[in-house]
Amino acid sequence: MPVVQLTQALTQSLPKCPEDKSHIELCDTAVKGLYVEVRATSPGIGTYYLRYKDAAGKTCHQKLGSTTEVKLTDAKERALQLKAEISNGKDPKEETLKKKSIPTFAEFFEDKYLPFVKQHKRTWSNDEQMYNTHLKREFGHLKLSAIKREAVQKFHSGLKQQDLTGSTCDHYLKLMRHALNLAVDWDIIESNQLARVKLFRECNQIERYMNDVELARLLKVLHTDDNRSVSNLALFLLATGARSNEARQAKWDDIDVVNRLWKIPAINSKSKKIRNVPLNDAALEVLATVNTLDEFEYVFVNLISGKPYACVKKTWHRLRATAGLPKLRLHDLRHQYASMLVNAGRSLYEVQQLLGHSDPKVTTRYAHLAPSTLQQAANSVSPRLGQPSGF
């Protein structure tokens, strides 16, 4: 174990390892514990190490890098830094082992994230779908600590080039942020590198309202199509303004026909609160024709599987195409219900309560739907402003 003064010239022209030895160590006189190991299998190439004792007094060796990749000055600086950390109770080996134990994004997402959100997030299946569609292929092989801000920003921008909306691209970024935030909370990684990746924040409030002619076409299809289950579901959405998942999860036990109320349990409500929806005549007519009462637990049932619908996209696309409304979303039926309320002169407060909006600002998007109502309101002051009698 020769003790020498390590120089950059020496590290670039290292002595050969003797034939009777597998390796030699050249220990530095300036920085205690720093040495270069030269192996017989790699002549001319050395590896910097720092020799130190851990808290238990055991001799340990921390690798600093190859002489062909790390300059001697950098190796000495790193060795001095580690020695200072060791004197403060930090063990480089423990840090190395901790880094090795950090899971890949795929391991973390499948083994820890999904089991957690399945218990805490109703829309966990959307997370799983986004993971399987893009995230697993892009980041699954990387350790969580190796996921860098620049790579995720590039991925986020690349999604936009695949004709995804800015809002959809943001959903992917938000999912990754949330996953890595949990990893920080669970002490798997120290920090979340994605906190400052910018979102597109595009306005995605798409509002599609049917005029009287279009609504009549849709109603004709929904009242006559052979698929009564999905047609009735759509009619019920039009009559109540409910969200699709709320109606698909509706049970007969939640329906009170006598008092004309539908109780949406907190587990199915977006606000996570119990919501009571008044049932109008149109909604009661739909319920009277469903024919699942006393036979099924759920109101709207796939008669082939006997279970509530998980998705009705394929049938809905056919129904809307038949009605000549190829871009009408199922969620637009909720907007249509709101527009009919506003245009009938109902107040925005009433609309807010019927739709179950927790924030009245969400309801104000419908304020422009009733210009005739606003005109009537404006005209209400006219009688007071007429020319006084006697002039």
Backbone torsions as a table, in degrees:
resi	resn	phi	psi	omega
1	MET	NA	75.4	-176.7
2	PRO	-61.5	137.8	174.6
3	VAL	-103.2	118.6	-175.7
4	VAL	-136.1	167.6	171.8
5	GLN	-89.8	107.6	-179.0
6	LEU	-68.2	130.9	175.0
7	THR	-127.8	162.0	179.2
8	GLN	-62.7	-36.6	179.4
9	ALA	-64.4	-39.1	-179.6
10	LEU	-67.0	-40.8	-178.7
11	THR	-68.8	-20.1	177.3
12	GLN	-90.8	-9.2	179.2
13	SER	-139.9	66.7	-174.5
14	LEU	-74.5	145.2	178.1
15	PRO	-69.4	155.3	178.8
16	LYS	-74.3	150.3	177.5
17	CYS	-75.3	130.6	178.5
18	PRO	-55.2	150.6	-175.2
19	GLU	-62.8	-28.3	-177.9
20	ASP	-89.2	6.4	-179.9
21	LYS	-128.4	148.4	178.3
22	SER	-85.2	-22.6	178.3
23	HIS	-163.4	160.8	173.4
24	ILE	-131.3	160.1	178.9
25	GLU	-123.6	131.5	176.4
26	LEU	-108.3	106.3	-174.2
27	CYS	-90.8	134.8	-176.9
28	ASP	-78.7	139.5	177.5
29	THR	-82.4	-22.8	-175.0
30	ALA	-83.8	-46.5	-178.8
31	VAL	-111.3	108.6	-177.6
32	LYS	-63.8	130.5	179.1
33	GLY	98.2	-18.7	-179.9
34	LEU	-83.5	131.8	177.0
35	TYR	-149.7	162.5	176.2
36	VAL	-112.9	126.8	177.0
37	GLU	-98.7	131.4	177.4
38	VAL	-118.1	122.2	-178.6
39	ARG	-102.0	149.3	-179.8
40	ALA	-64.7	-28.0	-178.3
41	THR	-78.1	-12.9	-179.8
42	SER	-133.9	69.5	-177.9
43	PRO	-62.2	137.3	177.8
44	GLY	85.0	-7.6	-179.6
45	ILE	-121.4	129.1	-180.0
46	GLY	-119.1	170.1	178.3
47	THR	-130.5	128.5	178.1
48	TYR	-76.5	137.0	174.6
49	TYR	-135.8	155.5	169.6
50	LEU	-115.9	122.7	177.0
51	ARG	-94.6	130.2	-179.6
52	TYR	-150.8	170.0	176.2
53	LYS	-110.5	135.7	178.6
54	ASP	-81.2	-174.3	-176.2
55	ALA	-61.9	-25.9	-179.3
56	ALA	-89.4	1.2	179.9
57	GLY	86.5	6.2	-179.3
58	LYS	-82.8	135.8	178.4
59	THR	-73.8	128.9	-178.7
60	CYS	-127.1	160.9	-179.1
61	HIS	-130.4	124.7	179.9
62	GLN	-110.7	119.9	-179.6
63	LYS	-72.7	135.1	-179.4
64	LEU	-111.2	-18.0	179.0
65	GLY	135.7	170.4	-178.4
66	SER	-83.9	149.8	177.9
67	THR	-66.2	-19.6	178.5
68	THR	-84.3	-13.0	-177.1
69	GLU	-115.7	-25.6	-176.6
70	VAL	-119.2	130.9	176.6
71	LYS	-73.7	152.8	-179.4
72	LEU	-59.1	-40.8	-179.6
73	THR	-61.4	-39.1	178.6
74	ASP	-69.2	-37.2	179.2
75	ALA	-65.7	-41.6	178.6
76	LYS	-65.4	-41.0	179.7
77	GLU	-63.1	-43.1	179.5
78	ARG	-66.7	-39.3	179.6
79	ALA	-63.4	-43.1	178.8
80	LEU	-65.3	-37.8	178.1
81	GLN	-63.8	-43.9	179.1
82	LEU	-65.7	-38.9	179.6
83	LYS	-62.5	-37.9	177.9
84	ALA	-66.2	-40.9	179.3
85	GLU	-66.6	-39.6	179.7
86	ILE	-63.4	-40.3	179.9
87	SER	-65.6	-21.8	177.7
88	ASN	-93.6	10.2	174.7
89	GLY	95.6	4.7	-179.6
90	LYS	-91.1	137.6	-179.6
91	ASP	-111.1	112.9	179.9
92	PRO	-56.5	-34.4	-179.9
93	LYS	-63.5	-41.4	179.1
94	GLU	-63.5	-39.0	178.2
95	GLU	-64.4	-40.3	178.8
96	THR	-64.2	-44.7	179.0
97	LEU	-63.8	-37.9	179.4
98	LYS	-62.9	-41.7	178.5
99	LYS	-64.4	-38.9	179.3
100	LYS	-66.3	-28.1	-177.6
101	SER	-83.8	-7.8	178.9
102	ILE	-66.0	127.9	-176.8
103	PRO	-75.4	163.2	171.4
104	THR	-74.2	165.6	179.4
105	PHE	-60.3	-38.5	179.9
106	ALA	-65.0	-45.0	179.8
107	GLU	-62.6	-44.5	-179.1
108	PHE	-65.3	-45.7	-175.5
109	PHE	-64.8	-44.2	-175.2
110	GLU	-79.4	-36.1	-174.0
111	ASP	-92.5	-26.2	-175.2
112	LYS	-121.7	-49.2	-174.5
113	TYR	-66.2	-53.9	-176.5
114	LEU	-60.5	-46.9	177.8
115	PRO	-57.7	-33.0	-179.8
116	PHE	-72.3	-50.7	-174.8
117	VAL	-71.2	-22.7	176.3
118	LYS	-62.9	-24.2	178.6
119	GLN	-93.9	-13.9	-172.9
120	HIS	-127.0	-5.4	-173.9
121	LYS	-137.6	120.3	-177.4
122	ARG	-66.3	-30.1	-176.5
123	THR	-97.6	30.4	-178.4
124	TRP	-61.0	-28.3	-179.5
125	SER	-64.6	-29.8	175.6
126	ASN	-65.7	-39.1	177.3
127	ASP	-62.2	-43.7	-179.7
128	GLU	-63.7	-38.8	179.9
129	GLN	-66.1	-43.9	178.8
130	MET	-64.1	-37.9	178.1
131	TYR	-62.4	-47.8	-178.1
132	ASN	-70.0	-30.2	-176.7
133	THR	-74.7	-45.5	-174.5
134	HIS	-133.5	-42.2	-167.9
135	LEU	-68.4	-38.6	-178.1
136	LYS	-63.1	-44.5	-179.1
137	ARG	-66.9	-38.4	-173.6
138	GLU	-80.3	-41.1	-172.1
139	PHE	-126.3	-4.8	-174.3
140	GLY	-56.2	-33.9	-175.9
141	HIS	-81.9	-12.3	-175.3
142	LEU	-87.8	142.1	169.9
143	LYS	-66.9	151.2	-177.5
144	LEU	-56.1	-37.9	-179.0
145	SER	-71.3	-14.8	-178.2
146	ALA	-95.7	-1.9	178.6
147	ILE	-81.1	112.2	-173.1
148	LYS	-104.7	154.1	-176.7
149	ARG	-58.5	-43.7	-176.7
150	GLU	-62.1	-41.4	-179.1
151	ALA	-66.7	-39.4	-179.8
152	VAL	-71.1	-37.8	176.6
153	GLN	-61.5	-41.3	178.6
154	LYS	-65.2	-41.8	177.4
155	PHE	-62.4	-43.9	-179.8
156	HIS	-60.3	-45.1	178.9
157	SER	-68.9	-34.6	-179.9
158	GLY	-65.6	-32.1	177.8
159	LEU	-62.3	-36.2	-179.4
160	LYS	-63.6	-33.6	-179.7
161	GLN	-74.2	-10.8	176.0
162	GLN	-93.9	19.7	177.1
163	ASP	68.4	21.9	171.7
164	LEU	-83.5	148.0	178.1
165	THR	-68.8	157.3	177.8
166	GLY	-58.5	-37.0	179.6
167	SER	-63.5	-42.3	178.8
168	THR	-65.4	-41.9	177.3
169	CYS	-59.2	-41.2	-180.0
170	ASP	-64.6	-32.9	178.9
171	HIS	-61.4	-39.3	178.1
172	TYR	-63.8	-44.5	-179.1
173	LEU	-66.0	-42.2	179.2
174	LYS	-62.4	-37.5	178.4
175	LEU	-63.6	-45.2	179.7
176	MET	-65.0	-40.1	177.3
177	ARG	-59.9	-46.3	-178.1
178	HIS	-63.2	-43.0	179.9
179	ALA	-62.0	-45.7	-178.8
180	LEU	-72.0	-28.9	173.9
181	ASN	-63.2	-40.6	176.7
182	LEU	-64.5	-39.2	178.6
183	ALA	-62.0	-35.5	175.9
184	VAL	-68.5	-45.7	179.8
185	ASP	-59.7	-32.8	-177.5
186	TRP	-92.5	12.1	176.3
187	ASP	60.3	31.7	176.6
188	ILE	-87.6	-38.2	173.7
189	ILE	-130.3	162.6	-174.5
190	GLU	-84.7	-33.6	-176.1
191	SER	-150.2	161.8	179.4
192	ASN	-103.0	111.3	-177.7
193	GLN	-71.2	-11.2	-172.8
194	LEU	-95.9	3.0	-173.7
195	ALA	-60.4	-30.7	-175.5
196	ARG	-106.2	10.3	174.1
197	VAL	-71.7	127.4	-172.2
198	LYS	-80.8	139.7	174.8
199	LEU	-84.6	158.8	175.1
200	PHE	-74.2	-36.9	179.3
201	ARG	52.8	46.0	176.8
202	GLU	-77.6	144.7	176.2
203	CYS	-73.7	120.2	-176.9
204	ASN	-119.5	25.0	179.2
205	GLN	-79.7	85.9	179.4
206	ILE	-84.5	124.8	-179.0
207	GLU	-119.6	115.3	177.7
208	ARG	-120.6	120.0	179.5
209	TYR	-121.0	138.2	178.9
210	MET	-87.5	141.2	170.9
211	ASN	-80.8	179.1	-174.9
212	ASP	-61.2	-37.4	-178.7
213	VAL	-68.3	-45.1	180.0
214	GLU	-65.1	-41.0	178.6
215	LEU	-62.6	-39.8	179.2
216	ALA	-64.1	-38.9	178.3
217	ARG	-63.8	-44.1	-179.7
218	LEU	-64.4	-44.2	-179.6
219	LEU	-61.8	-37.7	178.9
220	LYS	-61.9	-42.7	179.0
221	VAL	-65.8	-44.9	-176.5
222	LEU	-67.4	-27.3	-179.6
223	HIS	-87.0	-14.0	-174.3
224	THR	-120.8	-12.9	-176.2
225	ASP	-67.3	148.9	-177.4
226	ASP	-68.0	-29.5	178.4
227	ASN	-80.1	87.0	-174.9
228	ARG	-70.9	-32.5	-175.8
229	SER	-62.4	-52.3	-178.8
230	VAL	-72.0	-35.3	177.7
231	SER	-62.4	-43.7	178.4
232	ASN	-65.7	-36.8	176.9
233	LEU	-60.0	-46.1	179.5
234	ALA	-64.5	-40.9	177.7
235	LEU	-62.8	-37.7	179.3
236	PHE	-66.9	-37.7	177.1
237	LEU	-64.8	-41.2	177.2
238	LEU	-64.0	-34.8	-175.5
239	ALA	-83.0	-19.9	-175.7
240	THR	-119.4	-19.5	-175.7
241	GLY	71.6	17.8	-178.0
242	ALA	-75.0	160.7	172.8
243	ARG	-78.4	152.2	-174.9
244	SER	-57.1	-46.1	-177.1
245	ASN	-66.7	-30.2	177.7
246	GLU	-64.4	-43.4	-179.5
247	ALA	-71.8	-39.2	-178.9
248	ARG	-66.0	-26.0	-180.0
249	GLN	-97.5	4.8	-178.2
250	ALA	-67.2	133.2	177.5
251	LYS	-110.8	153.9	179.1
252	TRP	-62.5	-29.1	177.8
253	ASP	-65.4	-20.6	-179.9
254	ASP	-88.1	-8.1	-176.2
255	ILE	-98.0	125.6	175.6
256	ASP	-116.6	92.0	-176.0
257	VAL	-66.1	-37.8	-177.6
258	VAL	-61.0	-48.2	-179.9
259	ASN	-92.0	4.1	174.5
260	ARG	57.0	49.6	-179.8
261	LEU	-134.2	145.2	174.1
262	TRP	-121.8	118.2	-179.9
263	LYS	-93.0	118.3	176.1
264	ILE	-94.9	114.7	-178.8
265	PRO	-61.6	155.1	-178.6
266	ALA	-58.0	-33.4	-177.5
267	ILE	-66.2	-23.9	-179.7
268	ASN	-101.7	-9.6	-176.1
269	SER	-89.7	139.1	-179.3
270	LYS	-64.1	-33.5	-179.9
271	SER	-78.2	-5.9	-177.5
272	LYS	62.5	26.2	175.7
273	LYS	-127.0	151.3	176.3
274	ILE	-63.2	134.3	-179.3
275	ARG	-129.2	131.6	177.7
276	ASN	-103.6	120.9	-177.2
277	VAL	-105.9	121.3	176.0
278	PRO	-65.6	137.3	179.5
279	LEU	-100.7	116.6	178.5
280	ASN	-83.3	-179.7	-177.3
281	ASP	-60.3	-39.7	-178.8
282	ALA	-63.9	-40.9	179.5
283	ALA	-66.1	-41.1	179.2
284	LEU	-65.8	-34.4	177.0
285	GLU	-64.0	-39.8	177.9
286	VAL	-63.4	-46.6	-178.9
287	LEU	-61.8	-31.7	-179.3
288	ALA	-71.6	-20.1	-177.0
289	THR	-106.0	-1.4	-176.1
290	VAL	-68.4	-38.5	177.2
291	ASN	63.2	35.3	174.3
292	THR	-114.6	-4.8	-179.9
293	LEU	-63.0	140.0	179.6
294	ASP	70.2	-3.3	179.6
295	GLU	-116.0	-34.3	-179.3
296	PHE	-129.3	155.2	178.0
297	GLU	-73.1	-38.2	-177.0
298	TYR	-94.4	155.4	-177.3
299	VAL	-75.3	-51.7	-176.9
300	PHE	-104.7	109.2	-169.5
301	VAL	-123.0	139.7	169.9
302	ASN	-74.0	109.3	-172.7
303	LEU	-66.5	-17.8	177.7
304	ILE	-76.0	-44.8	-178.1
305	SER	-94.1	-19.9	-176.7
306	GLY	74.9	12.4	-178.1
307	LYS	-119.0	161.5	177.0
308	PRO	-64.5	153.6	-178.4
309	TYR	-67.4	130.8	171.1
310	ALA	-84.9	-32.7	-179.6
311	CYS	-158.3	139.9	178.6
312	VAL	-123.7	20.1	-172.8
313	LYS	-57.2	-46.7	-175.4
314	LYS	-62.1	-46.9	179.7
315	THR	-67.5	-40.3	179.8
316	TRP	-63.3	-40.3	178.1
317	HIS	-60.6	-37.7	177.9
318	ARG	-68.2	-42.8	-178.6
319	LEU	-63.5	-45.4	-177.8
320	ARG	-69.0	-34.0	176.8
321	ALA	-66.2	-39.5	177.9
322	THR	-62.3	-33.4	179.6
323	ALA	-84.0	0.0	-179.9
324	GLY	74.0	29.3	-179.5
325	LEU	-128.2	65.9	-170.2
326	PRO	-64.5	-16.9	-178.0
327	LYS	-107.6	3.7	-178.2
328	LEU	-73.2	119.9	178.1
329	ARG	-85.6	156.2	176.9
330	LEU	-62.0	-35.7	179.6
331	HIS	-67.4	-21.9	178.7
332	ASP	-65.4	-20.1	177.5
333	LEU	-66.0	-30.8	175.3
334	ARG	-67.5	-42.1	176.4
335	HIS	-64.4	-38.3	-179.8
336	GLN	-62.2	-41.9	178.0
337	TYR	-59.6	-44.6	179.7
338	ALA	-63.6	-41.7	-179.0
339	SER	-65.2	-36.7	178.4
340	MET	-66.7	-36.2	177.3
341	LEU	-65.1	-47.7	-177.2
342	VAL	-64.9	-43.3	-179.1
343	ASN	-71.5	-14.9	174.2
344	ALA	-87.6	2.8	176.1
345	GLY	92.1	8.3	179.2
346	ARG	-74.8	147.9	-177.4
347	SER	-74.2	158.3	177.9
348	LEU	-64.4	-29.0	176.6
349	TYR	-64.6	-42.1	178.3
350	GLU	-64.1	-41.6	178.9
351	VAL	-62.5	-42.6	178.8
352	GLN	-57.7	-45.5	-178.1
353	GLN	-67.6	-40.8	-178.1
354	LEU	-69.4	-34.4	179.7
355	LEU	-84.5	-15.1	-179.9
356	GLY	77.1	29.7	176.9
357	HIS	-76.3	127.0	177.4
358	SER	-78.2	-26.3	-179.2
359	ASP	-113.1	120.5	-179.6
360	PRO	-62.1	-21.3	179.1
361	LYS	-62.1	-31.0	179.6
362	VAL	-66.0	-33.8	-176.9
363	THR	-76.1	-24.7	-175.3
364	THR	-64.6	-14.5	178.3
365	ARG	-62.9	-19.7	-178.6
366	TYR	-91.8	2.0	-174.0
367	ALA	-64.6	-26.7	-176.1
368	HIS	-82.7	-2.0	-170.6
369	LEU	-79.2	-12.7	-174.8
370	ALA	-124.5	66.3	179.5
371	PRO	-60.4	-33.1	179.9
372	SER	-66.6	-37.3	178.3
373	THR	-65.7	-41.8	177.8
374	LEU	-65.5	-36.3	177.9
375	GLN	-62.7	-42.0	177.7
376	GLN	-62.5	-39.7	178.7
377	ALA	-63.9	-42.6	179.7
378	ALA	-64.5	-38.9	-178.4
379	ASN	-70.7	-15.7	-176.6
380	SER	-64.9	-19.8	179.0
381	VAL	-90.7	-11.1	-175.2
382	SER	-58.5	-43.5	-179.2
383	PRO	-57.5	-27.6	-179.4
384	ARG	-79.4	-13.5	-174.8
385	LEU	-108.4	8.4	178.7
386	GLY	-71.9	166.8	-178.3
387	GLN	-66.6	124.5	-179.8
388	PRO	-59.2	147.4	179.2
389	SER	-66.9	149.1	179.9
390	GLY	98.5	-9.1	178.3
391	PHE	-93.2	NA	NA
